[in-house]
Amino acid sequence: MRTAVLLLALATAGCSGATVSSSHGSPNAASSPSPVTLSSCRLPFTTFAATGFIGVQDGAFTTDPSSATQPDPSRPGFVHTVASPVLYGPGPAPGQETYDWTFLRWLPVPRELVSPDGSQYTYSELIPNPASQGLGGPPPIGTLVHVVDVATGKDQVVYQSPDVLGPVTFRPEGIYLTQATAFVNTVTPFYVWLLDPAAHSAHKLLGGKSVGPGTTAFTAGTLWIMSIDPNNPKGTPKLLLVNLSDGVQSTWFEPTSMFAQLLGLDMLDHPIVSTSSTTNGDPGKTWVVTAASRVQPIADEGFTGQLVADSHGLWLTGKGVFLYPTGGPLRKVSTEVGGSLLGSCG
């Protein structure tokens, strides 16, 4: 979930007012890689210096030359793939790629911007203000939202808006749009649009509810956000569930200390949250939030970056790459650190 809003830093100790269940098995993490029986499964991954795959049988990272992109000469700030058909997207930005197992190729956008069936992806392009002359000055005058067909490379503008927007996820019900990062802060209300790319139309879902900034995840009709109170930016973060039809918010998880990170959702759309205190040497803890104020620990360790949930379980990054299969236990599959997951294991 690399969203168009600000990420909160990792850290917070424990949970406040939450019932803790241990039904997910032992949370203890493996200290060294252990073989995982996943046939020839390969995990798309970037070290930010190179992009390729981790073989889960041996934990080794191998670069894939077919992930290469080049700058788009006609649009500064955009790239295109070297592989054909040529695909365009924003960049260059290491860690913003996705491997599409349906079409067996790399896409130049984060996985959240890929359609559920892998056949399309979306990205946005700001419309520059003519008065800026490329030298700063007045802000953009709007946004073009593109949808690209992966099989053919056909790139189509499906929506134009006078607002400055960015897509954050491509779901069965449409493409969710929010304000771009530079336009979201603790004093800016949070807006969400839902775009129907086939109808070339969008409608506003949240019209200025102050629920941001924060890390977000979307499900049908709802928004998860690990947010701080805009009126108290130094306060404790909360995991909020926001109803997109009326903006009603409910608190599902409230750590006791300063920081926490929403890593993403599992296959059942349960939020996964990592917390840690500011105490030196505290490894942190990772939780699955199964209901309001009800959490289950899945690891006595905190993780960074966004998780990937697939049929194998939860793939997590931190002091290595880990797999938490359904019911546990947590397994370390690679010693690679400092990278990012770029898709499911296939």
Short mmCIF file of the C-alpha atoms (twelve columns), coordinates in Angstrom:
data_MODEL
# 
_entry.id   MODEL 
# 
loop_
_atom_site.group_PDB 
_atom_site.id 
_atom_site.type_symbol 
_atom_site.label_atom_id 
_atom_site.label_alt_id 
_atom_site.label_comp_id 
_atom_site.label_asym_id 
_atom_site.label_seq_id 
_atom_site.Cartn_x 
_atom_site.Cartn_y 
_atom_site.Cartn_z 
_atom_site.pdbx_PDB_model_num 
ATOM 1   C CA . MET A 1   0.000   0.000   0.000   1 
ATOM 2   C CA . ARG A 2   2.127   2.867   -1.103  1 
ATOM 3   C CA . THR A 3   -0.538  5.473   -0.905  1 
ATOM 4   C CA . ALA A 4   -0.624  9.111   -1.922  1 
ATOM 5   C CA . VAL A 5   -0.645  10.167  1.714   1 
ATOM 6   C CA . LEU A 6   2.028   10.377  4.363   1 
ATOM 7   C CA . LEU A 7   3.379   7.289   6.089   1 
ATOM 8   C CA . LEU A 8   3.774   7.185   9.826   1 
ATOM 9   C CA . ALA A 9   7.055   5.928   11.241  1 
ATOM 10  C CA . LEU A 10  7.407   2.502   12.829  1 
ATOM 11  C CA . ALA A 11  7.229   2.372   16.625  1 
ATOM 12  C CA . THR A 12  4.753   2.116   19.564  1 
ATOM 13  C CA . ALA A 13  4.612   -0.199  22.475  1 
ATOM 14  C CA . GLY A 14  1.717   -2.519  23.215  1 
ATOM 15  C CA . CYS A 15  -1.929  -1.650  22.736  1 
ATOM 16  C CA . SER A 16  -4.414  0.330   24.781  1 
ATOM 17  C CA . GLY A 17  -7.835  -0.958  25.732  1 
ATOM 18  C CA . ALA A 18  -7.526  -3.938  23.380  1 
ATOM 19  C CA . THR A 19  -8.331  -7.562  24.088  1 
ATOM 20  C CA . VAL A 20  -5.346  -9.752  23.175  1 
ATOM 21  C CA . SER A 21  -5.901  -13.253 21.820  1 
ATOM 22  C CA . SER A 22  -3.210  -15.841 21.118  1 
ATOM 23  C CA . SER A 23  -5.142  -18.028 18.694  1 
ATOM 24  C CA . HIS A 24  -2.723  -17.285 15.864  1 
ATOM 25  C CA . GLY A 25  -0.060  -19.541 17.340  1 
ATOM 26  C CA . SER A 26  3.445   -18.767 18.533  1 
ATOM 27  C CA . PRO A 27  4.591   -15.245 17.630  1 
ATOM 28  C CA . ASN A 28  8.274   -16.064 17.981  1 
ATOM 29  C CA . ALA A 29  10.313  -15.188 14.910  1 
ATOM 30  C CA . ALA A 30  13.007  -17.418 13.465  1 
ATOM 31  C CA . SER A 31  16.459  -15.905 13.903  1 
ATOM 32  C CA . SER A 32  17.889  -17.419 10.721  1 
ATOM 33  C CA . PRO A 33  16.427  -18.444 7.362   1 
ATOM 34  C CA . SER A 34  14.632  -21.784 7.258   1 
ATOM 35  C CA . PRO A 35  13.572  -23.657 4.108   1 
ATOM 36  C CA . VAL A 36  9.954   -23.062 3.135   1 
ATOM 37  C CA . THR A 37  8.130   -25.733 1.167   1 
ATOM 38  C CA . LEU A 38  6.695   -23.593 -1.601  1 
ATOM 39  C CA . SER A 39  7.858   -25.494 -4.689  1 
ATOM 40  C CA . SER A 40  9.604   -23.048 -7.045  1 
ATOM 41  C CA . CYS A 41  7.968   -19.944 -5.545  1 
ATOM 42  C CA . ARG A 42  9.857   -16.717 -6.239  1 
ATOM 43  C CA . LEU A 43  9.172   -13.451 -4.420  1 
ATOM 44  C CA . PRO A 44  9.448   -10.191 -6.422  1 
ATOM 45  C CA . PHE A 45  11.777  -7.880  -4.535  1 
ATOM 46  C CA . THR A 46  13.952  -4.811  -4.901  1 
ATOM 47  C CA . THR A 47  17.063  -3.894  -2.944  1 
ATOM 48  C CA . PHE A 48  16.580  -0.358  -4.364  1 
ATOM 49  C CA . ALA A 49  19.860  -0.879  -6.210  1 
ATOM 50  C CA . ALA A 50  18.529  -3.830  -8.220  1 
ATOM 51  C CA . THR A 51  15.188  -5.493  -8.883  1 
ATOM 52  C CA . GLY A 52  14.495  -9.192  -9.232  1 
ATOM 53  C CA . PHE A 53  13.371  -12.186 -7.187  1 
ATOM 54  C CA . ILE A 54  14.123  -13.943 -3.918  1 
ATOM 55  C CA . GLY A 55  14.067  -17.714 -4.192  1 
ATOM 56  C CA . VAL A 56  12.311  -18.830 -1.022  1 
ATOM 57  C CA . GLN A 57  14.039  -22.218 -1.063  1 
ATOM 58  C CA . ASP A 58  17.496  -20.717 -0.497  1 
ATOM 59  C CA . GLY A 59  16.718  -17.048 0.309   1 
ATOM 60  C CA . ALA A 60  19.009  -15.819 -2.473  1 
ATOM 61  C CA . PHE A 61  18.230  -12.645 -4.405  1 
ATOM 62  C CA . THR A 62  18.709  -12.683 -8.192  1 
ATOM 63  C CA . THR A 63  18.519  -9.588  -10.392 1 
ATOM 64  C CA . ASP A 64  16.081  -9.698  -13.323 1 
ATOM 65  C CA . PRO A 65  17.264  -7.582  -16.302 1 
ATOM 66  C CA . SER A 66  13.717  -7.520  -17.722 1 
ATOM 67  C CA . SER A 67  12.750  -5.086  -14.937 1 
ATOM 68  C CA . ALA A 68  14.732  -2.290  -16.610 1 
ATOM 69  C CA . THR A 69  13.113  1.055   -17.453 1 
ATOM 70  C CA . GLN A 70  14.258  4.190   -19.271 1 
ATOM 71  C CA . PRO A 71  13.252  7.850   -18.871 1 
ATOM 72  C CA . ASP A 72  10.367  8.972   -21.060 1 
ATOM 73  C CA . PRO A 73  11.944  11.650  -23.296 1 
ATOM 74  C CA . SER A 74  8.598   13.368  -23.862 1 
ATOM 75  C CA . ARG A 75  7.513   13.570  -20.203 1 
ATOM 76  C CA . PRO A 76  10.014  14.433  -17.447 1 
ATOM 77  C CA . GLY A 77  9.270   12.443  -14.311 1 
ATOM 78  C CA . PHE A 78  7.988   9.397   -16.222 1 
ATOM 79  C CA . VAL A 79  9.596   6.185   -17.440 1 
ATOM 80  C CA . HIS A 80  8.859   3.394   -19.886 1 
ATOM 81  C CA . THR A 81  9.807   -0.255  -19.834 1 
ATOM 82  C CA . VAL A 82  12.538  -1.644  -22.046 1 
ATOM 83  C CA . ALA A 83  10.477  -4.805  -22.533 1 
ATOM 84  C CA . SER A 84  7.720   -4.804  -25.145 1 
ATOM 85  C CA . PRO A 85  4.970   -3.876  -25.401 1 
ATOM 86  C CA . VAL A 86  6.271   -0.656  -23.925 1 
ATOM 87  C CA . LEU A 87  4.505   0.359   -20.710 1 
ATOM 88  C CA . TYR A 88  4.613   3.864   -19.224 1 
ATOM 89  C CA . GLY A 89  4.416   5.057   -15.635 1 
ATOM 90  C CA . PRO A 90  5.770   7.574   -13.112 1 
ATOM 91  C CA . GLY A 91  9.404   7.389   -12.103 1 
ATOM 92  C CA . PRO A 92  12.187  6.672   -11.819 1 
ATOM 93  C CA . ALA A 93  11.401  5.517   -8.292  1 
ATOM 94  C CA . PRO A 94  12.996  2.263   -7.087  1 
ATOM 95  C CA . GLY A 95  10.485  0.156   -5.194  1 
ATOM 96  C CA . GLN A 96  7.532   1.414   -7.234  1 
ATOM 97  C CA . GLU A 97  7.438   -1.567  -9.603  1 
ATOM 98  C CA . THR A 98  5.222   -4.650  -9.536  1 
ATOM 99  C CA . TYR A 99  5.643   -8.098  -11.022 1 
ATOM 100 C CA . ASP A 100 2.463   -9.220  -12.785 1 
ATOM 101 C CA . TRP A 101 2.299   -13.027 -12.675 1 
ATOM 102 C CA . THR A 102 -0.682  -13.056 -15.032 1 
ATOM 103 C CA . PHE A 103 1.374   -11.568 -17.873 1 
ATOM 104 C CA . LEU A 104 4.829   -12.537 -16.555 1 
ATOM 105 C CA . ARG A 105 6.279   -9.062  -16.718 1 
ATOM 106 C CA . TRP A 106 7.230   -6.038  -14.660 1 
ATOM 107 C CA . LEU A 107 4.878   -3.060  -14.459 1 
ATOM 108 C CA . PRO A 108 6.142   0.482   -13.700 1 
ATOM 109 C CA . VAL A 109 3.679   1.127   -10.851 1 
ATOM 110 C CA . PRO A 110 3.123   -0.120  -7.276  1 
ATOM 111 C CA . ARG A 111 1.000   -3.263  -6.933  1 
ATOM 112 C CA . GLU A 112 -1.895  -1.302  -5.390  1 
ATOM 113 C CA . LEU A 113 -2.385  0.408   -8.750  1 
ATOM 114 C CA . VAL A 114 -2.795  -2.869  -10.645 1 
ATOM 115 C CA . SER A 115 -6.316  -4.156  -11.335 1 
ATOM 116 C CA . PRO A 116 -7.342  -7.291  -9.375  1 
ATOM 117 C CA . ASP A 117 -6.997  -9.503  -12.479 1 
ATOM 118 C CA . GLY A 118 -3.621  -8.018  -13.445 1 
ATOM 119 C CA . SER A 119 -4.825  -6.933  -16.884 1 
ATOM 120 C CA . GLN A 120 -4.640  -3.164  -16.305 1 
ATOM 121 C CA . TYR A 121 -2.936  -0.574  -14.160 1 
ATOM 122 C CA . THR A 122 -3.443  3.102   -13.442 1 
ATOM 123 C CA . TYR A 123 -1.307  6.171   -12.861 1 
ATOM 124 C CA . SER A 124 -1.838  9.924   -12.804 1 
ATOM 125 C CA . GLU A 125 -0.242  12.880  -14.572 1 
ATOM 126 C CA . LEU A 126 -0.475  16.450  -13.319 1 
ATOM 127 C CA . ILE A 127 -1.517  19.154  -15.759 1 
ATOM 128 C CA . PRO A 128 1.084   21.920  -15.428 1 
ATOM 129 C CA . ASN A 129 0.049   25.512  -15.078 1 
ATOM 130 C CA . PRO A 130 1.231   27.344  -18.229 1 
ATOM 131 C CA . ALA A 131 2.371   30.233  -16.045 1 
ATOM 132 C CA . SER A 132 4.884   28.011  -14.250 1 
ATOM 133 C CA . GLN A 133 7.047   27.569  -17.400 1 
ATOM 134 C CA . GLY A 134 8.643   24.541  -15.740 1 
ATOM 135 C CA . LEU A 135 10.349  26.720  -13.141 1 
ATOM 136 C CA . GLY A 136 7.978   26.359  -10.205 1 
ATOM 137 C CA . GLY A 137 5.419   29.036  -9.536  1 
ATOM 138 C CA . PRO A 138 1.660   28.363  -9.695  1 
ATOM 139 C CA . PRO A 139 0.507   24.840  -8.778  1 
ATOM 140 C CA . PRO A 140 -0.824  22.355  -11.358 1 
ATOM 141 C CA . ILE A 141 -4.264  23.059  -12.784 1 
ATOM 142 C CA . GLY A 142 -5.532  19.504  -12.674 1 
ATOM 143 C CA . THR A 143 -4.916  15.793  -13.132 1 
ATOM 144 C CA . LEU A 144 -5.094  13.228  -15.925 1 
ATOM 145 C CA . VAL A 145 -5.786  9.663   -14.771 1 
ATOM 146 C CA . HIS A 146 -4.445  6.972   -17.113 1 
ATOM 147 C CA . VAL A 147 -5.400  3.296   -17.440 1 
ATOM 148 C CA . VAL A 148 -2.986  1.020   -19.301 1 
ATOM 149 C CA . ASP A 149 -3.747  -2.356  -20.872 1 
ATOM 150 C CA . VAL A 150 -0.878  -4.668  -19.903 1 
ATOM 151 C CA . ALA A 151 -1.244  -7.038  -22.864 1 
ATOM 152 C CA . THR A 152 -1.188  -4.357  -25.569 1 
ATOM 153 C CA . GLY A 153 0.397   -1.338  -23.876 1 
ATOM 154 C CA . LYS A 154 -2.581  0.842   -24.841 1 
ATOM 155 C CA . ASP A 155 -2.436  3.912   -22.590 1 
ATOM 156 C CA . GLN A 156 -5.710  5.833   -22.263 1 
ATOM 157 C CA . VAL A 157 -6.688  8.921   -20.255 1 
ATOM 158 C CA . VAL A 158 -9.938  7.848   -18.598 1 
ATOM 159 C CA . TYR A 159 -10.556 10.893  -16.424 1 
ATOM 160 C CA . GLN A 160 -9.557  14.544  -16.197 1 
ATOM 161 C CA . SER A 161 -10.071 16.560  -13.025 1 
ATOM 162 C CA . PRO A 162 -9.416  20.176  -12.057 1 
ATOM 163 C CA . ASP A 163 -8.279  18.834  -8.666  1 
ATOM 164 C CA . VAL A 164 -4.770  17.614  -7.902  1 
ATOM 165 C CA . LEU A 165 -5.314  13.888  -7.314  1 
ATOM 166 C CA . GLY A 166 -3.442  10.609  -7.262  1 
ATOM 167 C CA . PRO A 167 -4.677  7.015   -7.496  1 
ATOM 168 C CA . VAL A 168 -4.076  4.946   -4.371  1 
ATOM 169 C CA . THR A 169 -5.678  1.612   -5.228  1 
ATOM 170 C CA . PHE A 170 -7.359  -0.176  -8.157  1 
ATOM 171 C CA . ARG A 171 -10.189 -2.339  -6.844  1 
ATOM 172 C CA . PRO A 172 -13.160 -4.205  -8.400  1 
ATOM 173 C CA . GLU A 173 -15.462 -1.261  -7.652  1 
ATOM 174 C CA . GLY A 174 -13.102 1.228   -9.304  1 
ATOM 175 C CA . ILE A 175 -10.036 3.383   -8.738  1 
ATOM 176 C CA . TYR A 176 -9.778  5.288   -5.451  1 
ATOM 177 C CA . LEU A 177 -8.186  8.734   -5.719  1 
ATOM 178 C CA . THR A 178 -6.863  11.049  -3.014  1 
ATOM 179 C CA . GLN A 179 -4.838  14.230  -2.882  1 
ATOM 180 C CA . ALA A 180 -1.186  13.938  -3.777  1 
ATOM 181 C CA . THR A 181 1.332   13.790  -0.928  1 
ATOM 182 C CA . ALA A 182 2.396   17.416  -1.249  1 
ATOM 183 C CA . PHE A 183 -1.191  18.527  -0.721  1 
ATOM 184 C CA . VAL A 184 -1.899  16.425  2.388   1 
ATOM 185 C CA . ASN A 185 -0.819  17.604  5.835   1 
ATOM 186 C CA . THR A 186 -2.171  17.978  9.343   1 
ATOM 187 C CA . VAL A 187 -4.296  20.997  8.442   1 
ATOM 188 C CA . THR A 188 -5.671  19.775  5.102   1 
ATOM 189 C CA . PRO A 189 -8.978  17.883  5.131   1 
ATOM 190 C CA . PHE A 190 -8.887  14.400  3.646   1 
ATOM 191 C CA . TYR A 191 -10.757 13.823  0.377   1 
ATOM 192 C CA . VAL A 192 -11.471 10.550  -1.421  1 
ATOM 193 C CA . TRP A 193 -12.948 10.018  -4.877  1 
ATOM 194 C CA . LEU A 194 -14.048 6.762   -6.555  1 
ATOM 195 C CA . LEU A 195 -13.427 6.623   -10.306 1 
ATOM 196 C CA . ASP A 196 -15.278 4.288   -12.666 1 
ATOM 197 C CA . PRO A 197 -12.722 3.937   -15.481 1 
ATOM 198 C CA . ALA A 198 -15.216 2.378   -17.897 1 
ATOM 199 C CA . ALA A 199 -17.704 5.242   -17.456 1 
ATOM 200 C CA . HIS A 200 -14.933 7.914   -17.323 1 
ATOM 201 C CA . SER A 201 -16.588 9.463   -14.270 1 
ATOM 202 C CA . ALA A 202 -15.766 9.914   -10.586 1 
ATOM 203 C CA . HIS A 203 -17.666 10.971  -7.503  1 
ATOM 204 C CA . LYS A 204 -16.450 12.296  -4.176  1 
ATOM 205 C CA . LEU A 205 -16.845 9.916   -1.227  1 
ATOM 206 C CA . LEU A 206 -15.279 11.928  1.591   1 
ATOM 207 C CA . GLY A 207 -15.721 15.648  1.259   1 
ATOM 208 C CA . GLY A 208 -13.261 17.074  3.722   1 
ATOM 209 C CA . LYS A 209 -13.454 14.774  6.720   1 
ATOM 210 C CA . SER A 210 -10.306 15.283  8.802   1 
ATOM 211 C CA . VAL A 211 -9.053  11.717  9.016   1 
ATOM 212 C CA . GLY A 212 -5.555  12.144  7.620   1 
ATOM 213 C CA . PRO A 213 -2.718  12.108  7.069   1 
ATOM 214 C CA . GLY A 214 -1.721  8.491   7.549   1 
ATOM 215 C CA . THR A 215 -1.108  5.122   5.939   1 
ATOM 216 C CA . THR A 216 -4.253  3.872   4.232   1 
ATOM 217 C CA . ALA A 217 -5.814  0.665   2.963   1 
ATOM 218 C CA . PHE A 218 -9.131  0.369   1.179   1 
ATOM 219 C CA . THR A 219 -11.803 -2.308  1.148   1 
ATOM 220 C CA . ALA A 220 -15.239 -2.093  -0.472  1 
ATOM 221 C CA . GLY A 221 -16.927 0.953   1.021   1 
ATOM 222 C CA . THR A 222 -14.402 1.462   3.820   1 
ATOM 223 C CA . LEU A 223 -11.056 3.093   4.468   1 
ATOM 224 C CA . TRP A 224 -8.498  1.949   7.038   1 
ATOM 225 C CA . ILE A 225 -6.095  4.653   8.158   1 
ATOM 226 C CA . MET A 226 -3.410  4.753   10.840  1 
ATOM 227 C CA . SER A 227 -3.829  8.390   11.655  1 
ATOM 228 C CA . ILE A 228 -2.979  11.099  14.124  1 
ATOM 229 C CA . ASP A 229 -5.399  13.773  15.294  1 
ATOM 230 C CA . PRO A 230 -4.867  16.779  12.977  1 
ATOM 231 C CA . ASN A 231 -5.372  19.003  16.028  1 
ATOM 232 C CA . ASN A 232 -2.707  17.119  17.989  1 
ATOM 233 C CA . PRO A 233 0.061   16.058  15.566  1 
ATOM 234 C CA . LYS A 234 2.258   14.847  18.446  1 
ATOM 235 C CA . GLY A 235 -0.452  12.628  19.873  1 
ATOM 236 C CA . THR A 236 -0.878  8.866   19.807  1 
ATOM 237 C CA . PRO A 237 -1.776  7.336   16.420  1 
ATOM 238 C CA . LYS A 238 -5.006  5.410   16.051  1 
ATOM 239 C CA . LEU A 239 -6.171  2.793   13.576  1 
ATOM 240 C CA . LEU A 240 -9.482  4.139   12.281  1 
ATOM 241 C CA . LEU A 241 -12.131 2.438   10.183  1 
ATOM 242 C CA . VAL A 242 -13.916 5.049   8.083   1 
ATOM 243 C CA . ASN A 243 -17.232 4.393   6.354   1 
ATOM 244 C CA . LEU A 244 -16.880 5.939   2.908   1 
ATOM 245 C CA . SER A 245 -20.613 6.506   2.495   1 
ATOM 246 C CA . ASP A 246 -20.996 8.896   5.439   1 
ATOM 247 C CA . GLY A 247 -17.503 9.470   6.872   1 
ATOM 248 C CA . VAL A 248 -18.345 7.876   10.232  1 
ATOM 249 C CA . GLN A 249 -15.155 6.807   12.032  1 
ATOM 250 C CA . SER A 250 -14.532 4.137   14.652  1 
ATOM 251 C CA . THR A 251 -11.295 3.375   16.494  1 
ATOM 252 C CA . TRP A 252 -10.106 -0.222  16.149  1 
ATOM 253 C CA . PHE A 253 -6.600  -0.074  17.608  1 
ATOM 254 C CA . GLU A 254 -4.865  2.553   19.732  1 
ATOM 255 C CA . PRO A 255 -1.250  1.915   20.762  1 
ATOM 256 C CA . THR A 256 -0.057  3.337   24.064  1 
ATOM 257 C CA . SER A 257 3.026   5.147   22.719  1 
ATOM 258 C CA . MET A 258 3.890   7.540   19.963  1 
ATOM 259 C CA . PHE A 259 4.233   5.587   16.727  1 
ATOM 260 C CA . ALA A 260 2.774   2.614   14.834  1 
ATOM 261 C CA . GLN A 261 2.690   1.414   11.248  1 
ATOM 262 C CA . LEU A 262 -0.158  -0.105  9.279   1 
ATOM 263 C CA . LEU A 263 1.585   -2.725  7.148   1 
ATOM 264 C CA . GLY A 264 -1.471  -3.648  5.080   1 
ATOM 265 C CA . LEU A 265 -4.347  -6.138  5.122   1 
ATOM 266 C CA . ASP A 266 -4.357  -9.931  5.222   1 
ATOM 267 C CA . MET A 267 -6.426  -12.067 2.845   1 
ATOM 268 C CA . LEU A 268 -9.449  -11.601 5.120   1 
ATOM 269 C CA . ASP A 269 -9.017  -7.810  5.052   1 
ATOM 270 C CA . HIS A 270 -7.800  -7.730  8.665   1 
ATOM 271 C CA . PRO A 271 -5.322  -4.894  9.325   1 
ATOM 272 C CA . ILE A 272 -1.758  -5.864  10.271  1 
ATOM 273 C CA . VAL A 273 0.017   -3.349  12.525  1 
ATOM 274 C CA . SER A 274 3.608   -3.229  13.780  1 
ATOM 275 C CA . THR A 275 4.418   -1.386  17.004  1 
ATOM 276 C CA . SER A 276 7.548   -0.633  19.003  1 
ATOM 277 C CA . SER A 277 8.560   1.500   21.954  1 
ATOM 278 C CA . THR A 278 11.374  4.024   21.718  1 
ATOM 279 C CA . THR A 279 13.480  1.925   24.095  1 
ATOM 280 C CA . ASN A 280 16.827  0.858   22.650  1 
ATOM 281 C CA . GLY A 281 16.845  -2.824  21.809  1 
ATOM 282 C CA . ASP A 282 13.063  -3.196  21.733  1 
ATOM 283 C CA . PRO A 283 12.352  -5.526  18.761  1 
ATOM 284 C CA . GLY A 284 8.718   -4.440  18.589  1 
ATOM 285 C CA . LYS A 285 5.633   -6.533  18.025  1 
ATOM 286 C CA . THR A 286 3.260   -7.217  15.143  1 
ATOM 287 C CA . TRP A 287 -0.491  -7.676  15.492  1 
ATOM 288 C CA . VAL A 288 -3.513  -8.683  13.445  1 
ATOM 289 C CA . VAL A 289 -6.569  -6.584  14.302  1 
ATOM 290 C CA . THR A 290 -9.584  -8.908  14.109  1 
ATOM 291 C CA . ALA A 291 -12.273 -6.604  15.533  1 
ATOM 292 C CA . ALA A 292 -12.600 -3.258  17.263  1 
ATOM 293 C CA . SER A 293 -10.213 -3.276  20.255  1 
ATOM 294 C CA . ARG A 294 -9.356  -6.938  19.629  1 
ATOM 295 C CA . VAL A 295 -5.859  -7.920  18.487  1 
ATOM 296 C CA . GLN A 296 -3.794  -11.078 18.124  1 
ATOM 297 C CA . PRO A 297 0.026   -11.088 18.195  1 
ATOM 298 C CA . ILE A 298 1.677   -12.770 15.234  1 
ATOM 299 C CA . ALA A 299 5.326   -11.833 15.877  1 
ATOM 300 C CA . ASP A 300 7.514   -10.604 18.719  1 
ATOM 301 C CA . GLU A 301 9.177   -8.368  16.161  1 
ATOM 302 C CA . GLY A 302 8.315   -5.204  14.290  1 
ATOM 303 C CA . PHE A 303 8.435   -4.908  10.513  1 
ATOM 304 C CA . THR A 304 8.871   -2.072  8.021   1 
ATOM 305 C CA . GLY A 305 7.500   -1.395  4.585   1 
ATOM 306 C CA . GLN A 306 4.255   -2.780  3.235   1 
ATOM 307 C CA . LEU A 307 3.349   -6.453  3.483   1 
ATOM 308 C CA . VAL A 308 2.164   -8.704  0.673   1 
ATOM 309 C CA . ALA A 309 -0.715  -11.092 1.387   1 
ATOM 310 C CA . ASP A 310 -1.199  -14.094 -0.875  1 
ATOM 311 C CA . SER A 311 -2.246  -17.745 -0.681  1 
ATOM 312 C CA . HIS A 312 1.009   -18.596 1.124   1 
ATOM 313 C CA . GLY A 313 0.350   -16.136 3.972   1 
ATOM 314 C CA . LEU A 314 1.852   -12.759 4.869   1 
ATOM 315 C CA . TRP A 315 5.216   -11.712 3.439   1 
ATOM 316 C CA . LEU A 316 6.972   -9.167  5.673   1 
ATOM 317 C CA . THR A 317 10.223  -7.199  5.602   1 
ATOM 318 C CA . GLY A 318 12.410  -5.984  8.433   1 
ATOM 319 C CA . LYS A 319 15.560  -7.681  9.642   1 
ATOM 320 C CA . GLY A 320 15.249  -9.970  6.663   1 
ATOM 321 C CA . VAL A 321 12.285  -11.270 4.676   1 
ATOM 322 C CA . PHE A 322 9.698   -13.336 6.542   1 
ATOM 323 C CA . LEU A 323 6.643   -15.456 5.827   1 
ATOM 324 C CA . TYR A 324 3.807   -15.765 8.292   1 
ATOM 325 C CA . PRO A 325 1.665   -18.645 6.981   1 
ATOM 326 C CA . THR A 326 -1.925  -18.971 8.159   1 
ATOM 327 C CA . GLY A 327 -1.766  -19.989 11.817  1 
ATOM 328 C CA . GLY A 328 2.009   -19.448 11.976  1 
ATOM 329 C CA . PRO A 329 4.721   -19.803 12.968  1 
ATOM 330 C CA . LEU A 330 6.732   -16.931 11.519  1 
ATOM 331 C CA . ARG A 331 9.580   -18.084 9.241   1 
ATOM 332 C CA . LYS A 332 12.594  -16.161 8.050   1 
ATOM 333 C CA . VAL A 333 13.145  -16.945 4.373   1 
ATOM 334 C CA . SER A 334 15.943  -14.510 3.478   1 
ATOM 335 C CA . THR A 335 18.575  -12.315 5.088   1 
ATOM 336 C CA . GLU A 336 17.955  -9.511  2.579   1 
ATOM 337 C CA . VAL A 337 17.347  -6.244  4.446   1 
ATOM 338 C CA . GLY A 338 16.479  -2.731  3.390   1 
ATOM 339 C CA . GLY A 339 14.440  -3.723  0.357   1 
ATOM 340 C CA . SER A 340 10.804  -3.813  -0.638  1 
ATOM 341 C CA . LEU A 341 8.316   -6.494  -1.698  1 
ATOM 342 C CA . LEU A 342 6.984   -6.065  -5.227  1 
ATOM 343 C CA . GLY A 343 4.267   -8.684  -5.525  1 
ATOM 344 C CA . SER A 344 3.037   -12.103 -4.526  1 
ATOM 345 C CA . CYS A 345 5.192   -15.224 -4.570  1 
ATOM 346 C CA . GLY A 346 4.728   -17.233 -7.748  1 
# 
